[in-house]
Amino acid sequence: MLAEVQAILRHANIQTTSRYLSVGVEELFDKLTEHYSPPKPQTHFPTGYAAADIEAVFGA
C-alpha cells in the first residue's frame, strides 16, 4: 500500500513517502481519493416546479 501512495505522490524515494505514515495511510488514502474524485454535478430542475415538491420526490 505504501508503494501505491508513493506512486500517487510521485516520490522517487520511499523515505519521502514514509513521512506521511504518522498521519495514517488510511486517512491519506481517503484524502487523496477525495482530491482526485471528479466533482458531483449539480442537479438542476426545470423552472416551474416548487422546491417542496422536488424535495418530496427526490429527497434533500
Residue pairs with C-beta under 8 A, 6 or more apart in sequence:
1 25
1 29
2 14
2 17
2 18
2 21
2 25
3 14
5 17
5 20
5 25
5 28
5 29
5 32
6 14
6 16
6 17
8 32
9 16
9 17
9 20
11 17
20 28
43 58
45 54
